[in-house]
């Protein structure tokens, strides 16, 4: 979308929520979030575990509409699917109405009534079934509690909730799930808080957030809206928020790799992140080192005050993994090494990697300065006694 632009704040936003920072203190790594609210959020891993637990007894069945059997012998309307009986939820019942050309108001009026009421529904479903123009397969979502929770076209493109959350985890590593509602195994919505250390543009005045949600059974589209905010207080109230442009897609004809790129661009264009610059990162393979790699690491050490333990770790990671004399090799080594240390060092290493990523001119300058270092300066950076 051409109207997606980097979100920026204004004086009105800046005036809101300042008291949170002053009176409550902010969380480590999330400088716009109250230190009392962050513990109430979830990690991606915790959210994914919850999703996995919720769908343990799920079974999706592809079945012909013409082969469904309706009855109400136990009182409520039930649907027999290949010899097993399921009770439709309200949503599944209304979907069945659409397929069988039965008014959904009839479901709303009779589904919770007595046997006489539900008997009318069974008759209506059977009547609609007898008038189907041709056989039609549908996806029936069932659960171990014998509920039928959805009846969808076999052409429905189910966006799996776990796939979507893992995609966001790739682009927003270290993010926290805030205000998340896992209403059931098929539907969720909430906010992903963006850590400070993966922001491309350091901006201590505002936090970054992604409001998102999805329904695997058609109750809503898959959607997300990036935003920036001044503060989140200890009660979870968001102060001074500015919403960006929403990405929303129907579950029809979605190709996952293409949609993943849409997700990335929707975030990147409005809240630039180091982790979404995949194309830029691949381009750094082409930026070759014109100075010795050991000099480049020493020069980075001088410029950013890294101790010899960190510099040696960077060198070890470079030799172990990429061994590539390019900007990519340097970024890869620095960001890998940062993960060995405490949060402050990790954050600093990620920031250095982001600086190198942000332009060929900066890389050229780094190489030029590295070529001027003396052997003594390089040895000092690595803690070698001269």
C-alpha positions in Angstrom: 0.0 0.0 0.0 1.6 3.3 -1.1 0.0 5.3 1.7 1.9 3.4 4.4 4.5 5.7 6.0 6.7 5.7 9.0 4.6 6.6 12.1 5.7 9.7 14.0 4.4 11.4 17.1 3.3 14.9 17.9 3.1 17.3 20.8 -0.3 16.1 21.9 0.9 12.5 22.0 4.0 13.4 23.8 2.1 15.1 26.6 0.2 11.9 27.4 1.5 9.1 29.6 4.6 10.9 30.8 3.5 10.3 34.4 3.8 6.5 33.7 7.5 6.9 33.2 7.9 9.2 36.2 5.7 7.5 38.8 5.8 3.8 37.8 9.1 3.2 36.1 9.5 1.4 32.8 10.2 -2.2 31.9 13.7 -3.3 30.8 13.9 -3.3 27.0 10.4 -1.6 26.7 11.0 2.0 27.6 7.3 3.0 27.1 5.8 0.2 29.1 5.2 0.3 32.9 7.4 -2.2 34.7 4.2 -3.4 36.5 2.4 -4.2 33.2 5.1 -6.2 31.4 4.9 -9.2 33.8 1.2 -9.5 32.9 2.1 -10.1 29.2 3.2 -13.3 27.5 6.2 -14.4 25.5 5.7 -15.7 22.0 6.6 -19.2 23.4 3.9 -19.0 26.0 1.3 -17.9 23.5 2.2 -20.7 21.1 2.0 -23.2 23.9 -1.5 -22.0 24.7 -2.5 -22.3 21.0 -1.1 -25.9 20.8 -3.0 -26.9 24.0 -6.3 -25.5 22.8 -6.3 -27.4 19.5 -5.1 -30.8 20.8 -8.5 -32.5 20.2 -9.2 -30.7 16.9 -10.0 -32.7 13.7 -10.8 -31.1 10.4 -12.9 -33.3 8.2 -13.6 -32.9 4.4 -17.1 -34.2 3.9 -20.0 -33.9 1.4 -22.9 -31.6 2.4 -25.2 -34.1 0.9 -24.0 -36.8 3.3 -24.6 -35.0 6.5 -27.4 -36.3 8.7 -29.4 -34.0 11.0 -31.5 -35.0 14.0 -32.6 -33.8 17.4 -33.2 -37.1 19.2 -31.4 -35.8 22.3 -33.1 -32.4 22.2 -30.5 -30.1 20.5 -29.8 -30.2 16.8 -26.9 -32.6 16.1 -25.1 -33.4 12.9 -23.9 -36.9 12.1 -20.6 -36.9 10.3 -19.5 -40.4 9.1 -21.2 -42.1 12.0 -20.1 -39.6 14.7 -22.6 -37.1 16.2 -21.6 -33.4 16.8 -23.5 -30.5 18.3 -23.0 -27.3 16.2 -21.9 -24.1 18.0 -23.9 -21.0 17.2 -21.4 -20.0 14.6 -21.4 -23.4 12.9 -25.2 -23.5 13.0 -25.4 -20.2 11.2 -22.9 -21.4 8.6 -25.0 -24.6 8.0 -28.0 -22.3 7.5 -26.2 -20.5 4.6 -25.2 -23.8 3.0 -28.7 -25.2 3.3 -30.5 -22.0 2.3 -32.2 -21.8 5.7 -32.7 -18.3 7.2 -30.2 -17.7 10.0 -32.9 -16.0 12.0 -34.6 -19.4 12.2 -31.5 -20.8 13.9 -31.4 -17.9 16.3 -35.0 -18.4 17.3 -35.3 -22.2 17.5 -31.8 -23.6 18.3 -32.1 -23.1 22.0 -35.7 -24.2 22.2 -37.5 -27.4 23.0 -37.6 -30.6 20.9 -40.5 -29.1 18.9 -38.3 -26.0 18.0 -35.2 -28.0 17.1 -37.3 -30.4 15.2 -38.3 -27.6 12.9 -34.7 -26.8 12.3 -33.9 -30.4 11.4 -36.7 -30.4 8.9 -35.5 -27.2 7.4 -31.9 -28.5 7.0 -33.1 -31.7 5.5 -35.3 -29.8 3.1 -32.5 -27.5 2.0 -30.2 -30.5 1.7 -32.6 -32.2 -0.7 -32.5 -29.2 -3.0 -28.7 -28.9 -3.3 -28.0 -28.5 -7.0 -24.9 -30.7 -7.0 -22.6 -32.4 -4.5 -20.4 -30.1 -2.5 -17.5 -30.9 -0.2 -17.0 -28.7 2.9 -14.4 -28.5 5.7 -16.0 -29.4 9.0 -14.0 -28.4 12.1 -14.7 -30.8 15.0 -13.4 -31.1 18.5 -13.1 -33.9 21.1 -15.9 -32.5 23.1 -18.2 -33.4 20.2 -18.8 -29.9 19.0 -18.9 -28.8 15.4 -17.4 -25.3 15.4 -17.3 -24.5 11.7 -18.6 -25.6 8.3 -16.4 -23.9 5.6 -15.9 -24.2 1.8 -13.2 -26.6 0.7 -11.7 -23.6 -1.1 -11.3 -21.7 2.2 -7.7 -20.6 2.8 -7.2 -21.3 6.5 -4.5 -19.0 7.9 -3.3 -21.1 10.8 -3.0 -19.1 14.0 0.3 -20.7 15.0 1.8 -19.9 11.5 0.7 -16.3 11.9 2.1 -16.0 15.4 5.4 -17.7 14.4 5.7 -15.3 11.5 5.3 -12.3 13.8 7.9 -13.9 16.1 10.4 -14.0 13.2 9.9 -10.3 12.5 9.5 -9.2 16.2 11.8 -11.4 18.2 11.6 -10.7 21.9 8.1 -9.2 21.5 5.5 -9.5 24.2 1.9 -10.5 23.8 -0.2 -7.8 25.5 -4.0 -7.7 25.9 -4.1 -11.1 24.2 -7.4 -12.9 24.2 -7.3 -16.6 23.1 -11.1 -16.8 23.1 -10.9 -20.4 21.9 -8.7 -22.6 19.7 -9.9 -20.9 16.5 -9.8 -17.2 17.3 -7.4 -14.7 18.9 -6.7 -11.0 19.0 -4.3 -8.7 20.9 -1.2 -6.5 20.8 2.4 -7.4 20.2 4.8 -5.0 22.0 7.9 -4.3 20.1 11.3 -4.3 22.0 13.4 -1.2 21.9 16.5 -3.0 20.6 15.1 -4.1 17.3 13.8 -0.7 16.3 15.8 0.7 13.3 15.3 4.3 14.4 16.1 4.7 18.1 13.1 6.7 19.5 12.9 6.8 23.3 9.7 9.0 23.2 7.4 6.3 21.8 6.8 2.5 22.0 5.9 0.4 19.0 3.0 -2.1 18.9 1.2 -4.3 16.5 -2.5 -4.9 17.0 -3.5 -8.1 15.3 -6.0 -11.0 15.1 -7.3 -13.9 13.1 -10.1 -16.4 12.9 -9.4 -19.7 11.4 -13.1 -20.4 11.0 -14.2 -17.2 9.2 -15.6 -15.1 12.1 -13.1 -12.4 11.0 -10.4 -11.8 8.5 -6.7 -12.0 9.4 -5.6 -8.4 10.2 -2.9 -6.3 11.8 -2.4 -2.6 12.5 1.0 -1.1 13.5 0.9 1.8 16.0 3.1 3.9 18.2 2.2 5.0 21.7 3.5 7.2 24.5 3.0 4.8 27.4 1.2 1.7 28.7 0.4 2.1 32.4 0.3 -0.6 35.1 -3.4 -1.3 34.3 -2.7 -1.9 30.6 -4.2 1.4 29.4 -2.5 2.7 26.3 -1.7 6.5 26.3 -1.0 8.7 23.3 -1.5 6.1 20.6 -1.3 6.7 16.9 -2.6 3.9 14.6 -1.1 3.2 11.2 -2.6 1.6 8.1 -4.3 -1.8 8.6 -3.5 -4.9 6.6 -6.6 -7.1 6.3 -7.1 -10.2 4.1 -10.0 -12.5 3.6 -9.3 -16.2 3.8 -9.6 -16.7 0.0 -6.8 -17.6 -2.3 -4.0 -16.7 0.1 -0.5 -17.8 -0.9 1.5 -18.0 2.4 4.9 -16.8 1.2 3.4 -13.8 -0.6 1.2 -13.0 2.5 4.3 -13.2 4.7 5.9 -10.5 2.6 2.8 -8.4 3.0 3.0 -8.8 6.7 6.6 -7.7 6.7 6.1 -4.7 4.5 3.1 -3.5 6.6 5.3 -3.4 9.7 8.5 -2.2 8.0 7.0 0.8 6.2 5.4 2.1 9.4 7.7 0.9 12.2 11.1 0.1 10.7 12.7 -2.8 12.4 16.1 -4.3 12.0 14.5 -7.8 11.8 12.2 -6.9 8.8 15.0 -5.7 6.6 15.5 -9.1 5.1 16.1 -7.7 1.6 18.6 -5.1 2.9 20.4 -7.8 4.9 20.8 -10.1 1.8 22.3 -7.1 -0.1 25.1 -6.8 2.5 26.6 -10.0 1.0 27.7 -7.7 -1.8 29.5 -5.2 0.5 32.9 -6.7 0.6 35.5 -6.0 3.2 38.5 -3.9 2.0 40.2 -4.0 5.4 41.3 -7.1 7.4 38.3 -8.5 9.3 40.3 -8.4 12.5 40.9 -4.7 12.0 37.2 -4.1 11.4 36.2 -5.8 14.7 38.9 -3.7 16.5 37.6 -0.5 14.9 34.1 -1.4 16.0 35.4 -2.0 19.5 37.0 1.4 19.6 33.9 3.2 18.3 31.4 1.5 20.6 33.5 0.8 23.7 33.3 -3.0 23.5 35.5 -4.9 25.9 38.0 -7.6 24.8 35.7 -10.5 25.9 33.0 -9.3 23.5 35.4 -8.6 20.7 36.9 -12.1 21.0 33.4 -13.6 21.0 32.6 -11.7 17.8 35.7 -13.1 16.2 34.9 -16.6 17.3 31.3 -16.4 15.9 32.7 -15.1 12.6 35.1 -18.0 12.3 32.5 -20.6 13.4 29.6 -19.5 11.2 29.9 -17.2 8.2 33.7 -16.7 7.8 32.6 -14.2 5.1 34.6 -11.1 4.5 31.6 -8.8 3.9 29.2 -6.6 5.8 26.9 -9.6 6.1 29.7 -11.6 7.8 30.4 -8.8 10.3 26.7 -8.2 11.1 26.1 -11.9 11.6 29.1 -12.3 13.9 28.2 -9.3 16.0 24.5 -10.2 16.5 25.4 -13.8 17.3 28.0 -12.8 19.8 25.7 -10.4 21.6 23.4 -13.3 22.5 26.2 -14.7 24.7 26.1 -11.8 27.1 23.7 -9.8 29.3 20.8 -7.8 28.0 22.7 -4.5 27.7 25.5 -6.1 25.7 23.0 -7.9 23.5 21.2 -4.7 22.9 24.4 -2.8 22.0 25.5 -5.5 19.6 22.1 -5.5 17.8 22.3 -1.7 17.6 25.8 -1.9 16.0 24.5 -4.5 13.5 21.7 -2.2 12.6 24.0 0.8 12.0 26.1 -1.3 9.6 22.9 -2.5 7.9 21.6 1.0 7.3 23.9 2.0 4.5 26.9 1.3 2.2 28.4 4.7 3.0 28.7 3.7 6.7 30.4 0.4 5.6 32.9 2.2 3.4 33.8 4.6 6.3 34.2 1.6 8.6 36.6 0.0 6.2 38.6 3.2 5.7 39.1 3.7 9.4 39.9 0.0 10.0 42.7 0.3 7.4 44.4 3.0 9.5 44.6 0.9 12.7 48.1 -0.1 13.9 48.9 -3.6 14.9 49.2 -2.4 18.5 45.6 -0.9 18.4 44.2 -4.2 17.1 46.0 -6.3 19.7 44.7 -3.9 22.5 41.1 -4.4 21.3 41.4 -8.1 21.6 43.2 -7.9 25.0 46.5 -9.2 23.7 49.5 -8.0 25.8 51.8 -5.9 23.7 
